[in-house]
Amino acid sequence: MLLSVLLAALISYLLGNINGAVIISRLIGKKDVREQGSGNAGLTNFLRMYGPTTAILVVVIDVLKAVGACIAGKLLLAPYGYGQEGLLLGGLAVNLGHDFPALLGFRGGKGVLCGITAAFMADWRCALLVIVVFALCLWLTRYVSLSSILGALTFAITFPIVHRQNVLLAVMGATLGLFIVFMHRSNISRLLKGTERKATFSKFRRNK
């Protein structure tokens, strides 16, 4: 079983290294998105730099790699009776690979898209609540970072409550949510200082 756990974690981590924002920015703009805007290899920075049309490709890549990681984890651990735990292991590892990709110099994104994908696969009810919290906060404040943080906290709280009978599963779910909050620590600092940038939905840069 230990070998299967390690294999699931490794496969999922390597899948996380496939960064949609980096790949698409290099293809269409001939420049790494990490050298532009906020320097983050995530969807929000890509959206600001290249607009919503090509951002769809980033979404597809990052969602598919998270789905693949969760499925790989589940398939590898299901024979031991830990299919759901394997799924969340895949979700955690793919997020780690996305945020700290060894193949990209450990400069990645913040894992929101991978995280919500894993959340949907783990428990769609908790994930829907996350989407509601995210959308409501974004509508009221226009802070993508704050919306992501509150959404992640929502999952970190609700998932363990729903799955409290399974302590391991509950802890893994809480870890997934709290890890995303941790990745937003610089945003939290800027929010407290009042220097965080708000989203502007009406103005996008044209694709390069």
MDAnalysis code that builds the backbone (N, CA, C; Angstrom):
import MDAnalysis as mda
import numpy as np

u = mda.Universe.empty(624, n_residues=208, atom_resindex=np.repeat(np.arange(208), 3), trajectory=True)
u.add_TopologyAttr("name", ["N", "CA", "C"] * 208)
u.add_TopologyAttr("resid", np.arange(1, 209))
u.add_TopologyAttr("resname", ["MET", "LEU", "LEU", "SER", "VAL", "LEU", "LEU", "ALA", "ALA", "LEU", "ILE", "SER", "TYR", "LEU", "LEU", "GLY", "ASN", "ILE", "ASN", "GLY", "ALA", "VAL", "ILE", "ILE", "SER", "ARG", "LEU", "ILE", "GLY", "LYS", "LYS", "ASP", "VAL", "ARG", "GLU", "GLN", "GLY", "SER", "GLY", "ASN", "ALA", "GLY", "LEU", "THR", "ASN", "PHE", "LEU", "ARG", "MET", "TYR", "GLY", "PRO", "THR", "THR", "ALA", "ILE", "LEU", "VAL", "VAL", "VAL", "ILE", "ASP", "VAL", "LEU", "LYS", "ALA", "VAL", "GLY", "ALA", "CYS", "ILE", "ALA", "GLY", "LYS", "LEU", "LEU", "LEU", "ALA", "PRO", "TYR", "GLY", "TYR", "GLY", "GLN", "GLU", "GLY", "LEU", "LEU", "LEU", "GLY", "GLY", "LEU", "ALA", "VAL", "ASN", "LEU", "GLY", "HIS", "ASP", "PHE", "PRO", "ALA", "LEU", "LEU", "GLY", "PHE", "ARG", "GLY", "GLY", "LYS", "GLY", "VAL", "LEU", "CYS", "GLY", "ILE", "THR", "ALA", "ALA", "PHE", "MET", "ALA", "ASP", "TRP", "ARG", "CYS", "ALA", "LEU", "LEU", "VAL", "ILE", "VAL", "VAL", "PHE", "ALA", "LEU", "CYS", "LEU", "TRP", "LEU", "THR", "ARG", "TYR", "VAL", "SER", "LEU", "SER", "SER", "ILE", "LEU", "GLY", "ALA", "LEU", "THR", "PHE", "ALA", "ILE", "THR", "PHE", "PRO", "ILE", "VAL", "HIS", "ARG", "GLN", "ASN", "VAL", "LEU", "LEU", "ALA", "VAL", "MET", "GLY", "ALA", "THR", "LEU", "GLY", "LEU", "PHE", "ILE", "VAL", "PHE", "MET", "HIS", "ARG", "SER", "ASN", "ILE", "SER", "ARG", "LEU", "LEU", "LYS", "GLY", "THR", "GLU", "ARG", "LYS", "ALA", "THR", "PHE", "SER", "LYS", "PHE", "ARG", "ARG", "ASN", "LYS"])
u.atoms.positions = np.array([
    [0.825, -1.211, 0.000],
    [0.000, 0.000, 0.000],
    [0.862, 1.266, 0.000],
    [1.979, 1.228, 0.723],
    [2.857, 2.397, 0.783],
    [3.351, 2.787, -0.606],
    [3.673, 1.786, -1.410],
    [4.135, 2.049, -2.774],
    [3.043, 2.739, -3.588],
    [1.807, 2.304, -3.406],
    [0.684, 2.899, -4.117],
    [0.462, 4.349, -3.689],
    [0.628, 4.612, -2.391],
    [0.494, 5.985, -1.874],
    [1.555, 6.885, -2.493],
    [2.799, 6.400, -2.496],
    [3.896, 7.179, -3.056],
    [3.721, 7.404, -4.549],
    [3.260, 6.379, -5.247],
    [3.037, 6.483, -6.687],
    [1.922, 7.472, -7.002],
    [0.845, 7.399, -6.225],
    [-0.275, 8.327, -6.417],
    [0.174, 9.764, -6.183],
    [0.960, 9.968, -5.140],
    [1.449, 11.313, -4.820],
    [2.389, 11.822, -5.902],
    [3.267, 10.967, -6.388],
    [4.237, 11.370, -7.412],
    [3.551, 11.704, -8.732],
    [2.652, 10.823, -9.173],
    [1.924, 11.064, -10.430],
    [1.156, 12.370, -10.345],
    [0.465, 12.576, -9.237],
    [-0.356, 13.775, -9.063],
    [0.510, 15.025, -8.999],
    [1.631, 14.933, -8.308],
    [2.539, 16.083, -8.220],
    [3.065, 16.466, -9.603],
    [3.462, 15.470, -10.386],
    [3.988, 15.738, -11.728],
    [2.905, 16.313, -12.639],
    [1.684, 15.848, -12.495],
    [0.583, 16.436, -13.250],
    [0.405, 17.903, -12.886],
    [0.621, 18.212, -11.613],
    [0.513, 19.596, -11.167],
    [1.531, 20.508, -11.817],
    [2.652, 19.941, -12.263],
    [3.694, 20.717, -12.927],
    [3.275, 21.194, -14.316],
    [2.210, 20.623, -14.837],
    [1.692, 21.052, -16.147],
    [0.842, 22.292, -15.904],
    [1.445, 23.453, -16.042],
    [0.778, 24.709, -15.707],
    [0.160, 25.343, -16.951],
    [-1.160, 25.432, -16.955],
    [-1.875, 25.967, -18.107],
    [-1.503, 27.390, -18.448],
    [-1.373, 28.246, -17.433],
    [-1.052, 29.656, -17.668],
    [0.326, 29.820, -18.301],
    [1.295, 29.049, -17.844],
    [2.644, 29.124, -18.395],
    [2.665, 28.606, -19.829],
    [2.026, 27.476, -20.061],
    [2.021, 26.860, -21.394],
    [1.360, 27.774, -22.419],
    [0.168, 28.252, -22.120],
    [-0.582, 29.056, -23.089],
    [0.064, 30.419, -23.303],
    [0.596, 31.027, -22.241],
    [1.248, 32.334, -22.411],
    [2.475, 32.213, -23.309],
    [3.195, 31.119, -23.179],
    [4.366, 30.917, -24.037],
    [3.963, 30.644, -25.479],
    [2.837, 29.990, -25.668],
    [2.381, 29.671, -27.021],
    [1.842, 30.891, -27.752],
    [1.015, 31.686, -27.070],
    [0.355, 32.794, -27.766],
    [1.079, 34.124, -27.615],
    [1.814, 34.296, -26.539],
    [2.481, 35.572, -26.305],
    [3.982, 35.497, -26.406],
    [4.502, 34.264, -26.545],
    [5.943, 34.041, -26.619],
    [6.666, 34.571, -25.372],
    [5.921, 34.662, -24.267],
    [6.501, 35.164, -23.037],
    [5.838, 34.481, -21.856],
    [6.632, 34.142, -20.848],
    [6.128, 33.472, -19.660],
    [5.256, 34.435, -18.849],
    [4.040, 33.990, -18.503],
    [3.117, 34.832, -17.733],
    [3.703, 35.228, -16.378],
    [4.671, 34.458, -15.892],
    [5.301, 34.766, -14.609],
    [6.219, 35.982, -14.692],
    [6.505, 36.417, -15.921],
    [7.306, 37.625, -16.113],
    [6.420, 38.837, -16.376],
    [5.129, 38.686, -16.165],
    [4.178, 39.757, -16.435],
    [3.236, 39.948, -15.248],
    [2.638, 41.115, -15.174],
    [1.632, 41.375, -14.153],
    [2.139, 41.139, -12.742],
    [1.386, 40.316, -12.008],
    [1.739, 40.021, -10.614],
    [2.867, 39.006, -10.498],
    [3.219, 38.352, -11.634],
    [4.268, 37.343, -11.615],
    [3.785, 35.975, -11.182],
    [2.478, 35.847, -10.992],
    [1.908, 34.574, -10.549],
    [1.485, 33.731, -11.756],
    [1.738, 32.438, -11.670],
    [1.391, 31.530, -12.767],
    [0.005, 30.943, -12.554],
    [-0.974, 31.825, -12.354],
    [-2.339, 31.386, -12.109],
    [-3.327, 32.007, -13.071],
    [-4.575, 31.611, -12.931],
    [-5.614, 32.055, -13.850],
    [-5.865, 33.555, -13.774],
    [-5.883, 34.120, -12.572],
    [-6.202, 35.547, -12.426],
    [-5.188, 36.423, -13.145],
    [-3.916, 36.148, -12.958],
    [-2.884, 36.940, -13.631],
    [-2.944, 36.738, -15.145],
    [-3.177, 35.506, -15.569],
    [-3.285, 35.233, -17.000],
    [-4.467, 35.990, -17.591],
    [-5.579, 35.997, -16.886],
    [-6.776, 36.680, -17.349],
    [-6.518, 38.173, -17.537],
    [-5.801, 38.755, -16.612],
    [-5.492, 40.187, -16.716],
    [-4.568, 40.476, -17.890],
    [-3.657, 39.550, -18.168],
    [-2.673, 39.777, -19.221],
    [-3.194, 39.444, -20.618],
    [-4.017, 38.393, -20.727],
    [-4.382, 37.897, -22.049],
    [-5.875, 37.865, -22.343],
    [-6.699, 38.148, -21.337],
    [-8.131, 38.199, -21.587],
    [-8.838, 36.867, -21.402],
    [-10.180, 36.887, -21.454],
    [-10.988, 35.710, -21.122],
    [-11.008, 34.605, -22.180],
    [-10.813, 34.953, -23.441],
    [-10.939, 33.937, -24.501],
    [-9.894, 32.841, -24.359],
    [-8.620, 33.235, -24.318],
    [-7.558, 32.233, -24.183],
    [-7.476, 31.668, -22.767],
    [-8.052, 32.386, -21.808],
    [-8.049, 31.889, -20.428],
    [-8.834, 30.586, -20.311],
    [-9.763, 30.378, -21.243],
    [-10.534, 29.124, -21.246],
    [-9.600, 27.929, -21.400],
    [-8.559, 28.092, -22.210],
    [-7.593, 27.011, -22.403],
    [-6.848, 26.698, -21.108],
    [-6.544, 27.742, -20.352],
    [-5.877, 27.559, -19.056],
    [-6.789, 26.781, -18.111],
    [-8.051, 27.140, -18.094],
    [-9.028, 26.456, -17.241],
    [-9.095, 24.973, -17.606],
    [-9.182, 24.693, -18.909],
    [-9.283, 23.300, -19.373],
    [-8.073, 22.489, -18.921],
    [-6.880, 23.029, -19.118],
    [-5.655, 22.312, -18.752],
    [-5.593, 22.049, -17.247],
    [-5.848, 23.081, -16.449],
    [-5.715, 22.933, -15.003],
    [-6.815, 22.066, -14.392],
    [-8.008, 22.135, -14.960],
    [-9.091, 21.268, -14.481],
    [-8.796, 19.815, -14.828],
    [-8.361, 19.582, -16.064],
    [-8.094, 18.204, -16.492],
    [-6.965, 17.563, -15.701],
    [-5.919, 18.340, -15.389],
    [-4.812, 17.739, -14.627],
    [-5.263, 17.408, -13.204],
    [-6.140, 18.236, -12.632],
    [-6.650, 17.956, -11.290],
    [-7.560, 16.733, -11.304],
    [-8.399, 16.639, -12.327],
    [-9.268, 15.464, -12.467],
    [-8.420, 14.206, -12.616],
    [-7.391, 14.293, -13.472],
    [-6.513, 13.140, -13.679],
    [-5.812, 12.713, -12.405],
    [-5.365, 13.686, -11.625],
    [-4.670, 13.380, -10.367],
    [-5.603, 12.712, -9.360],
    [-6.807, 13.225, -9.256],
    [-7.784, 12.655, -8.316],
    [-8.175, 11.235, -8.714],
    [-8.361, 11.032, -10.007],
    [-8.715, 9.690, -10.495],
    [-7.559, 8.719, -10.260],
    [-6.337, 9.173, -10.534],
    [-5.166, 8.315, -10.328],
    [-5.043, 7.917, -8.861],
    [-5.220, 8.888, -7.974],
    [-5.137, 8.588, -6.549],
    [-6.207, 7.609, -6.096],
    [-7.412, 7.809, -6.608],
    [-8.512, 6.925, -6.226],
    [-8.292, 5.502, -6.736],
    [-7.885, 5.376, -7.988],
    [-7.675, 4.053, -8.574],
    [-6.558, 3.283, -7.868],
    [-5.514, 3.989, -7.476],
    [-4.376, 3.323, -6.845],
    [-4.657, 2.888, -5.409],
    [-5.526, 3.616, -4.708],
    [-5.789, 3.279, -3.304],
    [-7.125, 2.585, -3.064],
    [-7.984, 2.577, -4.066],
    [-9.279, 1.902, -3.927],
    [-9.148, 0.414, -3.589],
    [-8.182, -0.317, -4.162],
    [-8.045, -1.739, -3.817],
    [-7.779, -1.983, -2.328],
    [-7.306, -0.965, -1.625],
    [-7.026, -1.105, -0.190],
    [-8.166, -0.550, 0.668],
    [-9.232, -0.114, 0.005],
    [-10.374, 0.436, 0.727],
    [-10.240, 1.915, 1.061],
    [-9.325, 2.599, 0.376],
    [-9.102, 4.027, 0.634],
    [-9.266, 4.855, -0.643],
    [-10.295, 4.549, -1.393],
    [-10.512, 5.244, -2.657],
    [-10.721, 6.741, -2.495],
    [-11.574, 7.133, -1.545],
    [-11.860, 8.550, -1.341],
    [-10.635, 9.280, -0.787],
    [-9.922, 8.608, 0.101],
    [-8.688, 9.203, 0.621],
    [-7.646, 9.349, -0.493],
    [-7.605, 8.364, -1.383],
    [-6.695, 8.440, -2.527],
    [-7.044, 9.599, -3.439],
    [-8.336, 9.822, -3.610],
    [-8.793, 10.948, -4.425],
    [-8.294, 12.271, -3.848],
    [-8.445, 12.438, -2.547],
    [-7.994, 13.679, -1.912],
    [-6.472, 13.774, -1.871],
    [-5.796, 12.647, -1.767],
    [-4.333, 12.648, -1.849],
    [-3.903, 13.194, -3.204],
    [-4.591, 12.738, -4.255],
    [-4.303, 13.246, -5.589],
    [-4.552, 14.741, -5.677],
    [-5.649, 15.192, -5.050],
    [-5.968, 16.616, -5.053],
    [-4.932, 17.445, -4.331],
    [-4.456, 16.944, -3.199],
    [-3.429, 17.655, -2.435],
    [-2.099, 17.703, -3.194],
    [-1.728, 16.567, -3.779],
    [-0.440, 16.488, -4.479],
    [-0.432, 17.310, -5.762],
    [-1.549, 17.333, -6.475],
    [-1.595, 18.121, -7.711],
    [-1.544, 19.611, -7.378],
    [-2.137, 19.994, -6.261],
    [-2.050, 21.379, -5.820],
    [-0.606, 21.749, -5.453],
    [0.054, 20.824, -4.779],
    [1.449, 21.051, -4.411],
    [2.311, 21.207, -5.665],
    [2.036, 20.364, -6.664],
    [2.778, 20.437, -7.917],
    [2.487, 21.711, -8.693],
    [1.250, 22.182, -8.602],
    [0.875, 23.427, -9.276],
    [1.517, 24.627, -8.595],
    [1.539, 24.620, -7.277],
    [2.066, 25.759, -6.517],
    [3.597, 25.793, -6.484],
    [4.200, 24.605, -6.377],
    [5.665, 24.512, -6.299],
    [6.176, 23.488, -7.320],
    [6.082, 23.819, -8.610],
    [6.458, 22.871, -9.666],
    [7.972, 22.743, -9.836],
    [8.505, 21.585, -9.568],
    [9.945, 21.359, -9.697],
    [10.412, 21.581, -11.129],
    [9.572, 21.245, -12.098],
    [9.944, 21.377, -13.506],
    [9.877, 22.821, -13.993],
    [9.350, 23.721, -13.178],
    [9.248, 25.128, -13.557],
    [9.927, 26.036, -12.531],
    [10.946, 25.509, -11.897],
    [11.705, 26.315, -10.950],
    [10.969, 26.617, -9.661],
    [9.978, 25.789, -9.320],
    [9.189, 25.942, -8.097],
    [8.426, 27.264, -8.040],
    [8.139, 27.842, -9.191],
    [7.353, 29.074, -9.274],
    [6.032, 28.772, -9.966],
    [4.994, 28.583, -9.175],
    [3.705, 28.228, -9.738],
    [2.606, 29.195, -9.364],
    [1.383, 28.664, -9.304],
    [0.221, 29.479, -8.974],
    [-0.170, 29.307, -7.521],
    [-1.473, 29.486, -7.265],
    [-1.958, 29.382, -5.883],
    [-2.978, 28.259, -5.698],
    [-3.259, 27.542, -6.767],
    [-4.014, 26.306, -6.644],
    [-5.517, 26.414, -6.489],
    [-6.093, 27.573, -6.770],
    [-7.538, 27.725, -6.578],
    [-8.325, 26.847, -7.541],
    [-7.948, 26.877, -8.812],
    [-8.672, 26.091, -9.820],
    [-8.509, 24.592, -9.578],
    [-7.295, 24.174, -9.284],
    [-7.056, 22.759, -8.961],
    [-7.815, 22.372, -7.696],
    [-7.823, 23.288, -6.735],
    [-8.484, 23.009, -5.471],
    [-9.984, 22.838, -5.605],
    [-10.632, 23.721, -6.362],
    [-12.084, 23.613, -6.494],
    [-12.460, 22.387, -7.319],
    [-11.590, 22.011, -8.262],
    [-11.836, 20.785, -9.034],
    [-11.781, 19.564, -8.129],
    [-10.753, 19.508, -7.290],
    [-10.626, 18.405, -6.333],
    [-11.784, 18.411, -5.349],
    [-12.222, 19.603, -4.951],
    [-13.341, 19.723, -4.012],
    [-14.619, 19.147, -4.620],
    [-14.876, 19.448, -5.886],
    [-16.055, 18.913, -6.562],
    [-16.004, 17.391, -6.645],
    [-14.834, 16.859, -6.905],
    [-14.708, 15.409, -7.013],
    [-14.830, 14.731, -5.652],
    [-14.410, 15.439, -4.592],
    [-14.476, 14.866, -3.249],
    [-15.882, 14.942, -2.673],
    [-16.558, 16.090, -2.856],
    [-17.925, 16.266, -2.359],
    [-18.538, 17.483, -3.051],
    [-19.393, 17.242, -4.021],
    [-19.955, 18.328, -4.831],
    [-20.801, 19.287, -3.997],
    [-21.370, 18.807, -2.890],
    [-22.201, 19.679, -2.053],
    [-21.364, 20.771, -1.397],
    [-20.234, 20.370, -0.821],
    [-19.327, 21.345, -0.205],
    [-18.746, 22.278, -1.264],
    [-18.445, 21.724, -2.437],
    [-17.869, 22.532, -3.512],
    [-18.861, 23.578, -4.015],
    [-20.127, 23.217, -4.108],
    [-21.147, 24.185, -4.526],
    [-21.247, 25.335, -3.533],
    [-21.153, 25.023, -2.264],
    [-21.183, 26.067, -1.241],
    [-19.972, 26.980, -1.388],
    [-18.830, 26.393, -1.721],
    [-17.620, 27.182, -1.962],
    [-17.844, 28.165, -3.107],
    [-18.459, 27.691, -4.189],
    [-18.729, 28.539, -5.353],
    [-19.659, 29.691, -4.977],
    [-20.674, 29.387, -4.179],
    [-21.623, 30.424, -3.746],
    [-20.903, 31.497, -2.927],
    [-20.086, 31.053, -1.976],
    [-19.341, 31.998, -1.130],
    [-18.388, 32.823, -1.983],
    [-17.687, 32.171, -2.887],
    [-16.741, 32.867, -3.764],
    [-17.458, 33.920, -4.609],
    [-18.537, 33.514, -5.264],
    [-19.264, 34.424, -6.154],
    [-19.859, 35.602, -5.393],
    [-20.421, 35.332, -4.225],
    [-21.033, 36.399, -3.423],
    [-19.986, 37.402, -2.956],
    [-18.855, 36.883, -2.487],
    [-17.785, 37.760, -2.017],
    [-17.209, 38.577, -3.169],
    [-17.033, 37.942, -4.329],
    [-16.486, 38.647, -5.485],
    [-17.429, 39.751, -5.950],
    [-18.718, 39.465, -5.917],
    [-19.727, 40.448, -6.324],
    [-19.755, 41.647, -5.373],
    [-19.592, 41.373, -4.089],
    [-19.663, 42.435, -3.086],
    [-18.363, 43.241, -2.972],
    [-17.223, 42.577, -3.137],
    [-15.945, 43.244, -2.863],
    [-15.051, 43.436, -4.082],
    [-15.211, 42.599, -5.096],
    [-14.351, 42.589, -6.288],
    [-12.908, 42.196, -5.979],
    [-12.711, 41.559, -4.844],
    [-11.399, 41.015, -4.505],
    [-11.386, 39.518, -4.827],
    [-10.633, 39.131, -5.864],
    [-10.531, 37.712, -6.207],
    [-9.837, 36.947, -5.084],
    [-8.808, 37.556, -4.522],
    [-8.040, 36.888, -3.466],
    [-8.890, 36.625, -2.225],
    [-9.625, 37.632, -1.784],
    [-10.479, 37.463, -0.605],
    [-11.566, 36.421, -0.868],
    [-12.107, 36.432, -2.063],
    [-13.132, 35.448, -2.438],
    [-12.553, 34.037, -2.416],
    [-11.335, 33.894, -2.916],
    [-10.663, 32.590, -2.911],
    [-10.372, 32.118, -1.496],
    [-9.918, 33.029, -0.658],
    [-9.605, 32.691, 0.737],
    [-10.855, 32.237, 1.485],
    [-11.941, 33.003, 1.351],
    [-13.185, 32.648, 2.042],
    [-13.769, 31.352, 1.489],
    [-13.631, 31.144, 0.179],
    [-14.096, 29.896, -0.414],
    [-13.315, 28.710, 0.116],
    [-11.985, 28.864, 0.198],
    [-11.138, 27.790, 0.721],
    [-11.448, 27.497, 2.189],
    [-11.660, 28.543, 2.957],
    [-12.023, 28.357, 4.363],
    [-13.367, 27.658, 4.499],
    [-14.290, 27.973, 3.601],
    [-15.601, 27.317, 3.612],
    [-15.449, 25.817, 3.452],
    [-14.588, 25.410, 2.508],
    [-14.361, 23.980, 2.301],
    [-13.645, 23.363, 3.497],
    [-12.673, 24.089, 4.037],
    [-11.904, 23.581, 5.176],
    [-12.774, 23.365, 6.405],
    [-13.895, 24.070, 6.472],
    [-14.806, 23.939, 7.621],
    [-15.919, 22.938, 7.347],
    [-16.552, 23.064, 6.174],
    [-17.729, 22.237, 5.887],
    [-17.385, 20.784, 5.583],
    [-16.296, 20.550, 4.864],
    [-15.956, 19.172, 4.500],
    [-15.690, 18.303, 5.735],
    [-14.901, 18.764, 6.704],
    [-14.699, 17.953, 7.909],
    [-15.984, 17.723, 8.696],
    [-16.907, 18.685, 8.650],
    [-18.178, 18.508, 9.361],
    [-19.004, 17.413, 8.697],
    [-19.085, 17.475, 7.367],
    [-19.871, 16.487, 6.625],
    [-19.259, 15.091, 6.745],
    [-17.931, 15.021, 6.792],
    [-17.232, 13.725, 6.809],
    [-16.554, 13.468, 8.156],
    [-17.197, 13.913, 9.217],
    [-16.590, 13.791, 10.553],
    [-16.438, 12.341, 11.007],
    [-17.181, 11.416, 10.409],
    [-17.042, 10.011, 10.794],
    [-15.711, 9.426, 10.345],
    [-15.136, 10.027, 9.298],
    [-13.853, 9.559, 8.775],
    [-12.802, 10.621, 9.081],
    [-12.059, 10.420, 10.152],
    [-11.120, 11.439, 10.625],
    [-10.044, 11.742, 9.591],
    [-9.493, 10.708, 8.969],
    [-8.437, 10.903, 7.977],
    [-8.947, 11.732, 6.802],
    [-10.118, 11.384, 6.309],
    [-10.707, 12.101, 5.184],
    [-10.995, 13.553, 5.564],
    [-11.521, 13.745, 6.764],
    [-11.838, 15.100, 7.234],
    [-10.579, 15.962, 7.320],
    [-9.507, 15.379, 7.843],
    [-8.247, 16.117, 7.973],
    [-7.678, 16.461, 6.599],
    [-7.759, 15.527, 5.668],
    [-7.234, 15.782, 4.324],
    [-8.025, 16.895, 3.630],
    [-9.342, 16.883, 3.813],
    [-10.168, 17.924, 3.221],
    [-9.857, 19.291, 3.803],
    [-9.702, 19.341, 5.117],
    [-9.361, 20.603, 5.775],
    [-7.993, 21.093, 5.316],
    [-7.062, 20.163, 5.141],
    [-5.723, 20.519, 4.692],
    [-5.751, 21.133, 3.296],
    [-6.572, 20.576, 2.420],
    [-6.699, 21.113, 1.060],
    [-7.137, 22.574, 1.095],
    [-8.167, 22.860, 1.886],
    [-8.660, 24.226, 1.987],
    [-7.661, 25.162, 2.625],
    [-7.037, 24.734, 3.704],
    [-6.096, 25.589, 4.437],
    [-4.809, 25.821, 3.643],
    [-4.441, 24.854, 2.817],
    [-3.251, 25.023, 1.983],
    [-3.449, 26.169, 0.986],
    [-4.661, 26.259, 0.438],
    [-4.963, 27.357, -0.492],
    [-4.938, 28.693, 0.240],
    [-5.453, 28.719, 1.462],
    [-5.390, 29.944, 2.268],
    [-3.926, 30.329, 2.496],
    [-3.097, 29.361, 2.832],
    [-1.670, 29.609, 3.059],
    [-1.006, 30.216, 1.830],
    [-1.385, 29.752, 0.653],
    [-0.789, 30.254, -0.582],
    [-1.201, 31.703, -0.859],
    [-2.200, 32.185, -0.154],
    [-2.650, 33.570, -0.323],
    [-2.134, 34.472, 0.803],
    [-1.089, 34.062, 1.487],
    [-0.612, 34.838, 2.628],
    [-0.157, 36.246, 2.226],
    [0.449, 36.387, 1.042],
    [0.853, 37.725, 0.593],
    [-0.372, 38.576, 0.283],
    [-1.426, 37.947, -0.235],
    [-2.669, 38.681, -0.502],
    [-3.322, 39.130, 0.795],
    [-3.263, 38.263, 1.809],
    [-3.827, 38.615, 3.118],
    [-3.119, 39.852, 3.670],
    [-1.799, 39.882, 3.518],
    [-1.026, 41.037, 3.984],
    [-1.458, 42.308, 3.262],
    [-1.654, 42.200, 1.941],
    [-2.066, 43.380, 1.164],
    [-3.496, 43.789, 1.485],
    [-4.341, 42.825, 1.741],
    [-5.722, 43.139, 2.122],
    [-5.753, 43.912, 3.429],
    [-4.937, 43.491, 4.376],
    [-4.881, 44.170, 5.672],
    [-4.320, 45.587, 5.538],
    [-3.418, 45.769, 4.568],
    [-2.825, 47.090, 4.349],
    [-3.683, 47.971, 3.442],
    [-4.686, 47.351, 2.800],
    [-5.533, 48.109, 1.884],
    [-4.902, 48.352, 0.531],
    [-3.914, 47.526, 0.165],
    [-3.217, 47.717, -1.112],
    [-3.524, 46.615, -2.124],
    [-4.405, 45.713, -1.790],
    [-4.743, 44.619, -2.709],
    [-5.519, 45.154, -3.907],
    [-5.224, 44.610, -5.071],
    [-5.845, 45.050, -6.313],
    [-7.205, 44.389, -6.497],
    [-8.182, 45.184, -6.902],
    [-9.517, 44.651, -7.156],
    [-9.636, 44.182, -8.603],
    [-10.588, 43.295, -8.845],
    [-10.828, 42.797, -10.190],
    [-11.584, 43.843, -11.001],
    [-11.203, 43.967, -12.263],
    [-11.927, 44.855, -13.186],
    [-12.426, 43.999, -14.339],
    [-13.688, 43.672, -14.302],
    [-14.245, 42.714, -15.247],
    [-14.503, 43.301, -16.628],
    [-14.577, 44.600, -16.733],
    [-14.945, 45.215, -18.011],
    [-13.751, 45.503, -18.905],
    [-12.531, 45.402, -18.342],
    [-11.355, 45.764, -19.119],
    [-10.336, 44.636, -19.093],
    [-10.125, 44.034, -20.231],
    [-9.120, 43.002, -20.364],
    [-8.154, 43.390, -21.472],
    [-6.927, 43.031, -21.279],
    [-5.973, 43.269, -22.346],
    [-6.249, 42.337, -23.498],
    [-5.998, 42.792, -24.697],
    [-6.177, 41.936, -25.865],
    [-5.094, 40.874, -25.895],
    [-5.445, 39.731, -26.500],
    [-4.461, 38.672, -26.618],
    [-3.242, 39.179, -27.407],
    [-2.073, 38.731, -26.987],
    [-0.859, 39.168, -27.672],
    [-0.568, 38.256, -28.845],
])
